[in-house]
Amino acid sequence: MIHYTPLSEYDIFPSHEKEQQIIYNQDKKCSVKCQDMGDGKKQIVQVLSTDPAHYMDPSLQPGQWLDS
């Protein structure tokens, strides 16, 4: 059975490892889910948008660093 959902797989199946600091950030273009590295740096984990163009933007790809 396939279950379609807008939730992340980590929201459905939480990890038992050490919790990472996940924050939601409003970027200039759209909302993104980020991992806070603690030293003021934020790394994109997931793009939260209904606009397909945001998913094609290389600056918003998961793993990219947000400009502070």
Secondary structure as UniProt FT lines:
FT   HELIX           9..12
FT   STRAND          22..26
FT   STRAND          31..36
FT   STRAND          42..48
FT   HELIX           52..56
FT   HELIX           58..60
FT   TURN            62..63
//
